[in-house]
Amino acid sequence: MIAQKRLVQVTLDIECYDDLNVEDMDWKELLELEGDEKVYSKVKEYDPFF
């Protein structure tokens, strides 16, 4: 069987305390990706008063 790559998008809305530093998380390690598998992340801070 030949493994084929696919591209998926997952959206997470995280409500957390200030001590969770999502900007510096190693998402590749967290998701246990291997070899030439890749993850691209973008962190956006929501303004609750906007």
PQR file with spaces between the fields and no chain letter, atoms N, CA, C, O and H, PARSE charges and radii, in Angstrom:
ATOM       1  N    MET     1       0.844   -1.181    0.000 -0.4000 1.5000
ATOM       2  CA   MET     1       0.000    0.000    0.000 -0.0000 2.0000
ATOM       3  C    MET     1       0.887    1.240    0.000  0.5500 1.7000
ATOM       4  O    MET     1       1.841    1.324    0.773 -0.5500 1.4000
ATOM       5  N    ILE     2       0.577    2.191   -0.855 -0.4000 1.5000
ATOM       6  CA   ILE     2       1.344    3.421   -0.954 -0.0000 2.0000
ATOM       7  C    ILE     2       0.624    4.515   -0.176  0.5500 1.7000
ATOM       8  O    ILE     2      -0.541    4.814   -0.440 -0.5500 1.4000
ATOM       9  H    ILE     2      -0.198    2.123   -1.483  0.4000 1.0000
ATOM      10  N    ALA     3       1.327    5.107    0.784 -0.4000 1.5000
ATOM      11  CA   ALA     3       0.747    6.194    1.582 -0.0000 2.0000
ATOM      12  C    ALA     3       0.733    7.471    0.755  0.5500 1.7000
ATOM      13  O    ALA     3       1.704    7.788    0.068 -0.5500 1.4000
ATOM      14  H    ALA     3       2.273    4.863    0.998  0.4000 1.0000
ATOM      15  N    GLN     4      -0.364    8.193    0.824 -0.4000 1.5000
ATOM      16  CA   GLN     4      -0.470    9.454    0.120 -0.0000 2.0000
ATOM      17  C    GLN     4      -0.745   10.562    1.114  0.5500 1.7000
ATOM      18  O    GLN     4      -1.462   10.371    2.096 -0.5500 1.4000
ATOM      19  H    GLN     4      -1.153    7.935    1.382  0.4000 1.0000
ATOM      20  N    LYS     5      -0.166   11.726    0.847 -0.4000 1.5000
ATOM      21  CA   LYS     5      -0.399   12.867    1.726 -0.0000 2.0000
ATOM      22  C    LYS     5      -1.741   13.508    1.398  0.5500 1.7000
ATOM      23  O    LYS     5      -2.262   13.373    0.291 -0.5500 1.4000
ATOM      24  H    LYS     5       0.416   11.881    0.050  0.4000 1.0000
ATOM      25  N    ARG     6      -2.280   14.202    2.378 -0.4000 1.5000
ATOM      26  CA   ARG     6      -3.472   15.000    2.181 -0.0000 2.0000
ATOM      27  C    ARG     6      -3.306   16.294    2.962  0.5500 1.7000
ATOM      28  O    ARG     6      -2.520   16.355    3.907 -0.5500 1.4000
ATOM      29  H    ARG     6      -1.857   14.312    3.277  0.4000 1.0000
ATOM      30  N    LEU     7      -4.029   17.312    2.579 -0.4000 1.5000
ATOM      31  CA   LEU     7      -3.967   18.600    3.253 -0.0000 2.0000
ATOM      32  C    LEU     7      -5.293   18.816    3.957  0.5500 1.7000
ATOM      33  O    LEU     7      -6.347   18.785    3.321 -0.5500 1.4000
ATOM      34  H    LEU     7      -4.668   17.263    1.811  0.4000 1.0000
ATOM      35  N    VAL     8      -5.249   19.035    5.271 -0.4000 1.5000
ATOM      36  CA   VAL     8      -6.458   19.269    6.058 -0.0000 2.0000
ATOM      37  C    VAL     8      -6.297   20.554    6.845  0.5500 1.7000
ATOM      38  O    VAL     8      -5.180   20.955    7.172 -0.5500 1.4000
ATOM      39  H    VAL     8      -4.393   19.060    5.787  0.4000 1.0000
ATOM      40  N    GLN     9      -7.409   21.196    7.148 -0.4000 1.5000
ATOM      41  CA   GLN     9      -7.393   22.403    7.963 -0.0000 2.0000
ATOM      42  C    GLN     9      -8.249   22.143    9.190  0.5500 1.7000
ATOM      43  O    GLN     9      -9.387   21.685    9.087 -0.5500 1.4000
ATOM      44  H    GLN     9      -8.317   20.870    6.882  0.4000 1.0000
ATOM      45  N    VAL    10      -7.682   22.444   10.360 -0.4000 1.5000
ATOM      46  CA   VAL    10      -8.372   22.273   11.635 -0.0000 2.0000
ATOM      47  C    VAL    10      -8.364   23.619   12.340  0.5500 1.7000
ATOM      48  O    VAL    10      -7.312   24.248   12.459 -0.5500 1.4000
ATOM      49  H    VAL    10      -6.757   22.816   10.443  0.4000 1.0000
ATOM      50  N    THR    11      -9.511   24.064   12.804 -0.4000 1.5000
ATOM      51  CA   THR    11      -9.606   25.325   13.516 -0.0000 2.0000
ATOM      52  C    THR    11      -9.851   25.044   14.996  0.5500 1.7000
ATOM      53  O    THR    11     -10.777   24.316   15.354 -0.5500 1.4000
ATOM      54  H    THR    11     -10.365   23.553   12.707  0.4000 1.0000
ATOM      55  N    LEU    12      -9.021   25.620   15.843 -0.4000 1.5000
ATOM      56  CA   LEU    12      -9.178   25.488   17.285 -0.0000 2.0000
ATOM      57  C    LEU    12      -9.474   26.859   17.867  0.5500 1.7000
ATOM      58  O    LEU    12      -8.748   27.813   17.590 -0.5500 1.4000
ATOM      59  H    LEU    12      -8.269   26.211   15.553  0.4000 1.0000
ATOM      60  N    ASP    13     -10.497   26.973   18.648 -0.4000 1.5000
ATOM      61  CA   ASP    13     -10.750   28.174   19.436 -0.0000 2.0000
ATOM      62  C    ASP    13     -10.425   27.810   20.876  0.5500 1.7000
ATOM      63  O    ASP    13     -11.131   27.010   21.490 -0.5500 1.4000
ATOM      64  H    ASP    13     -11.086   26.198   18.874  0.4000 1.0000
ATOM      65  N    ILE    14      -9.375   28.383   21.410 -0.4000 1.5000
ATOM      66  CA   ILE    14      -8.884   28.018   22.738 -0.0000 2.0000
ATOM      67  C    ILE    14      -9.141   29.164   23.699  0.5500 1.7000
ATOM      68  O    ILE    14      -8.676   30.283   23.485 -0.5500 1.4000
ATOM      69  H    ILE    14      -8.802   29.032   20.911  0.4000 1.0000
ATOM      70  N    GLU    15      -9.877   28.879   24.748 -0.4000 1.5000
ATOM      71  CA   GLU    15     -10.066   29.840   25.828 -0.0000 2.0000
ATOM      72  C    GLU    15      -9.164   29.389   26.960  0.5500 1.7000
ATOM      73  O    GLU    15      -9.396   28.344   27.568 -0.5500 1.4000
ATOM      74  H    GLU    15     -10.254   27.970   24.922  0.4000 1.0000
ATOM      75  N    CYS    16      -8.131   30.177   27.246 -0.4000 1.5000
ATOM      76  CA   CYS    16      -7.123   29.726   28.198 -0.0000 2.0000
ATOM      77  C    CYS    16      -6.593   30.906   29.005  0.5500 1.7000
ATOM      78  O    CYS    16      -6.840   32.068   28.681 -0.5500 1.4000
ATOM      79  H    CYS    16      -7.943   31.026   26.753  0.4000 1.0000
ATOM      80  N    TYR    17      -5.866   30.580   30.052 -0.4000 1.5000
ATOM      81  CA   TYR    17      -5.215   31.594   30.865 -0.0000 2.0000
ATOM      82  C    TYR    17      -3.951   32.096   30.173  0.5500 1.7000
ATOM      83  O    TYR    17      -3.448   31.456   29.249 -0.5500 1.4000
ATOM      84  H    TYR    17      -5.665   29.637   30.316  0.4000 1.0000
ATOM      85  N    ASP    18      -3.449   33.225   30.616 -0.4000 1.5000
ATOM      86  CA   ASP    18      -2.284   33.864   30.005 -0.0000 2.0000
ATOM      87  C    ASP    18      -1.023   33.003   30.017  0.5500 1.7000
ATOM      88  O    ASP    18      -0.120   33.234   29.213 -0.5500 1.4000
ATOM      89  H    ASP    18      -3.858   33.745   31.367  0.4000 1.0000
ATOM      90  N    ASP    19      -0.942   32.025   30.902 -0.4000 1.5000
ATOM      91  CA   ASP    19       0.290   31.240   31.005 -0.0000 2.0000
ATOM      92  C    ASP    19       0.429   30.168   29.923  0.5500 1.7000
ATOM      93  O    ASP    19       1.474   29.523   29.836 -0.5500 1.4000
ATOM      94  H    ASP    19      -1.675   31.837   31.555  0.4000 1.0000
ATOM      95  N    LEU    20      -0.603   29.962   29.098 -0.4000 1.5000
ATOM      96  CA   LEU    20      -0.494   29.024   27.974 -0.0000 2.0000
ATOM      97  C    LEU    20       0.073   29.782   26.786  0.5500 1.7000
ATOM      98  O    LEU    20      -0.579   30.675   26.245 -0.5500 1.4000
ATOM      99  H    LEU    20      -1.452   30.486   29.169  0.4000 1.0000
ATOM     100  N    ASN    21       1.275   29.431   26.383 -0.4000 1.5000
ATOM     101  CA   ASN    21       1.983   30.154   25.334 -0.0000 2.0000
ATOM     102  C    ASN    21       1.828   29.410   24.003  0.5500 1.7000
ATOM     103  O    ASN    21       2.733   28.691   23.581 -0.5500 1.4000
ATOM     104  H    ASN    21       1.804   28.705   26.822  0.4000 1.0000
ATOM     105  N    VAL    22       0.685   29.584   23.351 -0.4000 1.5000
ATOM     106  CA   VAL    22       0.415   28.854   22.106 -0.0000 2.0000
ATOM     107  C    VAL    22       1.301   29.317   20.951  0.5500 1.7000
ATOM     108  O    VAL    22       1.510   28.565   20.000 -0.5500 1.4000
ATOM     109  H    VAL    22      -0.050   30.169   23.694  0.4000 1.0000
ATOM     110  N    GLU    23       1.825   30.541   21.019 -0.4000 1.5000
ATOM     111  CA   GLU    23       2.695   31.036   19.959 -0.0000 2.0000
ATOM     112  C    GLU    23       3.993   30.235   19.855  0.5500 1.7000
ATOM     113  O    GLU    23       4.558   30.120   18.767 -0.5500 1.4000
ATOM     114  H    GLU    23       1.655   31.152   21.792  0.4000 1.0000
ATOM     115  N    ASP    24       4.464   29.692   20.952 -0.4000 1.5000
ATOM     116  CA   ASP    24       5.730   28.960   20.955 -0.0000 2.0000
ATOM     117  C    ASP    24       5.564   27.445   21.021  0.5500 1.7000
ATOM     118  O    ASP    24       6.546   26.733   21.226 -0.5500 1.4000
ATOM     119  H    ASP    24       4.005   29.786   21.836  0.4000 1.0000
ATOM     120  N    MET    25       4.365   26.945   20.855 -0.4000 1.5000
ATOM     121  CA   MET    25       4.150   25.490   20.896 -0.0000 2.0000
ATOM     122  C    MET    25       4.762   24.833   19.661  0.5500 1.7000
ATOM     123  O    MET    25       4.695   25.379   18.559 -0.5500 1.4000
ATOM     124  H    MET    25       3.567   27.524   20.689  0.4000 1.0000
ATOM     125  N    ASP    26       5.349   23.673   19.852 -0.4000 1.5000
ATOM     126  CA   ASP    26       5.890   22.896   18.739 -0.0000 2.0000
ATOM     127  C    ASP    26       4.768   21.993   18.225  0.5500 1.7000
ATOM     128  O    ASP    26       4.618   20.857   18.674 -0.5500 1.4000
ATOM     129  H    ASP    26       5.403   23.230   20.747  0.4000 1.0000
ATOM     130  N    TRP    27       3.990   22.508   17.286 -0.4000 1.5000
ATOM     131  CA   TRP    27       2.799   21.792   16.809 -0.0000 2.0000
ATOM     132  C    TRP    27       3.164   20.494   16.102  0.5500 1.7000
ATOM     133  O    TRP    27       2.409   19.525   16.178 -0.5500 1.4000
ATOM     134  H    TRP    27       4.111   23.431   16.921  0.4000 1.0000
ATOM     135  N    LYS    28       4.297   20.451   15.420 -0.4000 1.5000
ATOM     136  CA   LYS    28       4.718   19.216   14.748 -0.0000 2.0000
ATOM     137  C    LYS    28       4.947   18.106   15.770  0.5500 1.7000
ATOM     138  O    LYS    28       4.528   16.967   15.564 -0.5500 1.4000
ATOM     139  H    LYS    28       4.911   21.239   15.359  0.4000 1.0000
ATOM     140  N    GLU    29       5.612   18.444   16.864 -0.4000 1.5000
ATOM     141  CA   GLU    29       5.852   17.459   17.921 -0.0000 2.0000
ATOM     142  C    GLU    29       4.549   17.098   18.638  0.5500 1.7000
ATOM     143  O    GLU    29       4.293   15.928   18.922 -0.5500 1.4000
ATOM     144  H    GLU    29       5.952   19.370   17.031  0.4000 1.0000
ATOM     145  N    LEU    30       3.739   18.100   18.923 -0.4000 1.5000
ATOM     146  CA   LEU    30       2.474   17.868   19.618 -0.0000 2.0000
ATOM     147  C    LEU    30       1.555   16.937   18.825  0.5500 1.7000
ATOM     148  O    LEU    30       0.872   16.089   19.400 -0.5500 1.4000
ATOM     149  H    LEU    30       3.948   19.051   18.692  0.4000 1.0000
ATOM     150  N    LEU    31       1.545   17.106   17.499 -0.4000 1.5000
ATOM     151  CA   LEU    31       0.695   16.277   16.630 -0.0000 2.0000
ATOM     152  C    LEU    31       1.369   14.979   16.207  0.5500 1.7000
ATOM     153  O    LEU    31       0.782   14.170   15.489 -0.5500 1.4000
ATOM     154  H    LEU    31       2.099   17.795   17.033  0.4000 1.0000
ATOM     155  N    GLU    32       2.605   14.786   16.657 -0.4000 1.5000
ATOM     156  CA   GLU    32       3.389   13.590   16.365 -0.0000 2.0000
ATOM     157  C    GLU    32       3.547   13.367   14.864  0.5500 1.7000
ATOM     158  O    GLU    32       3.402   12.246   14.377 -0.5500 1.4000
ATOM     159  H    GLU    32       3.083   15.443   17.241  0.4000 1.0000
ATOM     160  N    LEU    33       3.847   14.455   14.128 -0.4000 1.5000
ATOM     161  CA   LEU    33       4.098   14.340   12.702 -0.0000 2.0000
ATOM     162  C    LEU    33       5.499   13.794   12.491  0.5500 1.7000
ATOM     163  O    LEU    33       6.385   13.998   13.321 -0.5500 1.4000
ATOM     164  H    LEU    33       3.964   15.366   14.524  0.4000 1.0000
ATOM     165  N    GLU    34       5.695   13.105   11.384 -0.4000 1.5000
ATOM     166  CA   GLU    34       6.973   12.453   11.129 -0.0000 2.0000
ATOM     167  C    GLU    34       7.508   12.821    9.757  0.5500 1.7000
ATOM     168  O    GLU    34       6.754   13.238    8.878 -0.5500 1.4000
ATOM     169  H    GLU    34       4.976   12.940   10.709  0.4000 1.0000
ATOM     170  N    GLY    35       8.812   12.665    9.578 -0.4000 1.5000
ATOM     171  CA   GLY    35       9.445   12.830    8.277 -0.0000 2.0000
ATOM     172  C    GLY    35       9.122   14.147    7.607  0.5500 1.7000
ATOM     173  O    GLY    35       9.357   15.218    8.166 -0.5500 1.4000
ATOM     174  H    GLY    35       9.425   12.326   10.293  0.4000 1.0000
ATOM     175  N    ASP    36       8.575   14.058    6.392 -0.4000 1.5000
ATOM     176  CA   ASP    36       8.292   15.273    5.638 -0.0000 2.0000
ATOM     177  C    ASP    36       6.861   15.772    5.827  0.5500 1.7000
ATOM     178  O    ASP    36       6.383   16.587    5.038 -0.5500 1.4000
ATOM     179  H    ASP    36       8.383   13.187    5.938  0.4000 1.0000
ATOM     180  N    GLU    37       6.171   15.291    6.867 -0.4000 1.5000
ATOM     181  CA   GLU    37       4.862   15.845    7.211 -0.0000 2.0000
ATOM     182  C    GLU    37       5.089   17.224    7.822  0.5500 1.7000
ATOM     183  O    GLU    37       6.060   17.430    8.549 -0.5500 1.4000
ATOM     184  H    GLU    37       6.559   14.628    7.508  0.4000 1.0000
ATOM     185  N    LYS    38       4.198   18.165    7.529 -0.4000 1.5000
ATOM     186  CA   LYS    38       4.391   19.539    7.985 -0.0000 2.0000
ATOM     187  C    LYS    38       3.116   20.082    8.591  0.5500 1.7000
ATOM     188  O    LYS    38       2.018   19.605    8.304 -0.5500 1.4000
ATOM     189  H    LYS    38       3.409   17.997    6.938  0.4000 1.0000
ATOM     190  N    VAL    39       3.278   21.087    9.434 -0.4000 1.5000
ATOM     191  CA   VAL    39       2.139   21.817    9.977 -0.0000 2.0000
ATOM     192  C    VAL    39       2.460   23.304    9.892  0.5500 1.7000
ATOM     193  O    VAL    39       3.581   23.728   10.176 -0.5500 1.4000
ATOM     194  H    VAL    39       4.170   21.474    9.668  0.4000 1.0000
ATOM     195  N    TYR    40       1.466   24.086    9.498 -0.4000 1.5000
ATOM     196  CA   TYR    40       1.590   25.541    9.445 -0.0000 2.0000
ATOM     197  C    TYR    40       0.582   26.102   10.433  0.5500 1.7000
ATOM     198  O    TYR    40      -0.585   25.712   10.422 -0.5500 1.4000
ATOM     199  H    TYR    40       0.556   23.742    9.268  0.4000 1.0000
ATOM     200  N    SER    41       1.021   27.003   11.276 -0.4000 1.5000
ATOM     201  CA   SER    41       0.113   27.533   12.290 -0.0000 2.0000
ATOM     202  C    SER    41       0.072   29.048   12.236  0.5500 1.7000
ATOM     203  O    SER    41       1.057   29.703   11.893 -0.5500 1.4000
ATOM     204  H    SER    41       1.969   27.320   11.285  0.4000 1.0000
ATOM     205  N    LYS    42      -1.071   29.583   12.577 -0.4000 1.5000
ATOM     206  CA   LYS    42      -1.261   31.026   12.662 -0.0000 2.0000
ATOM     207  C    LYS    42      -2.061   31.268   13.935  0.5500 1.7000
ATOM     208  O    LYS    42      -3.133   30.691   14.117 -0.5500 1.4000
ATOM     209  H    LYS    42      -1.870   29.051   12.856  0.4000 1.0000
ATOM     210  N    VAL    43      -1.547   32.113   14.808 -0.4000 1.5000
ATOM     211  CA   VAL    43      -2.219   32.410   16.072 -0.0000 2.0000
ATOM     212  C    VAL    43      -2.775   33.820   15.985  0.5500 1.7000
ATOM     213  O    VAL    43      -2.061   34.765   15.651 -0.5500 1.4000
ATOM     214  H    VAL    43      -0.676   32.582   14.660  0.4000 1.0000
ATOM     215  N    LYS    44      -4.053   33.949   16.290 -0.4000 1.5000
ATOM     216  CA   LYS    44      -4.725   35.254   16.249 -0.0000 2.0000
ATOM     217  C    LYS    44      -5.370   35.493   17.595  0.5500 1.7000
ATOM     218  O    LYS    44      -6.128   34.661   18.094 -0.5500 1.4000
ATOM     219  H    LYS    44      -4.633   33.181   16.562  0.4000 1.0000
ATOM     220  N    GLU    45      -5.066   36.623   18.170 -0.4000 1.5000
ATOM     221  CA   GLU    45      -5.653   37.008   19.469 -0.0000 2.0000
ATOM     222  C    GLU    45      -6.988   37.706   19.203  0.5500 1.7000
ATOM     223  O    GLU    45      -7.049   38.661   18.429 -0.5500 1.4000
ATOM     224  H    GLU    45      -4.450   37.299   17.764  0.4000 1.0000
ATOM     225  N    TYR    46      -8.036   37.235   19.833 -0.4000 1.5000
ATOM     226  CA   TYR    46      -9.343   37.861   19.710 -0.0000 2.0000
ATOM     227  C    TYR    46      -9.490   38.988   20.715  0.5500 1.7000
ATOM     228  O    TYR    46      -9.056   38.867   21.861 -0.5500 1.4000
ATOM     229  H    TYR    46      -7.987   36.458   20.461  0.4000 1.0000
ATOM     230  N    ASP    47     -10.089   40.065   20.294 -0.4000 1.5000
ATOM     231  CA   ASP    47     -10.381   41.181   21.178 -0.0000 2.0000
ATOM     232  C    ASP    47     -11.824   41.048   21.661  0.5500 1.7000
ATOM     233  O    ASP    47     -12.753   41.234   20.875 -0.5500 1.4000
ATOM     234  H    ASP    47     -10.441   40.163   19.363  0.4000 1.0000
ATOM     235  N    PRO    48     -12.026   40.729   22.935 -0.5600 1.5000
ATOM     236  CA   PRO    48     -13.398   40.514   23.421  0.2800 2.0000
ATOM     237  C    PRO    48     -14.237   41.777   23.412  0.5500 1.7000
ATOM     238  O    PRO    48     -15.456   41.700   23.563 -0.5500 1.4000
ATOM     239  N    PHE    49     -13.621   42.936   23.241 -0.4000 1.5000
ATOM     240  CA   PHE    49     -14.365   44.198   23.272 -0.0000 2.0000
ATOM     241  C    PHE    49     -14.595   44.763   21.879  0.5500 1.7000
ATOM     242  O    PHE    49     -15.066   45.892   21.735 -0.5500 1.4000
ATOM     243  H    PHE    49     -12.630   42.999   23.119  0.4000 1.0000
ATOM     244  N    PHE    50     -14.265   43.981   20.844 -0.4000 1.5000
ATOM     245  CA   PHE    50     -14.439   44.471   19.483 -0.0000 2.0000
ATOM     246  C    PHE    50     -15.659   43.876   18.860  0.5500 1.7000
ATOM     247  O    PHE    50     -15.971   44.173   17.707 -0.5500 1.4000
ATOM     248  H    PHE    50     -13.883   43.064   20.960  0.4000 1.0000
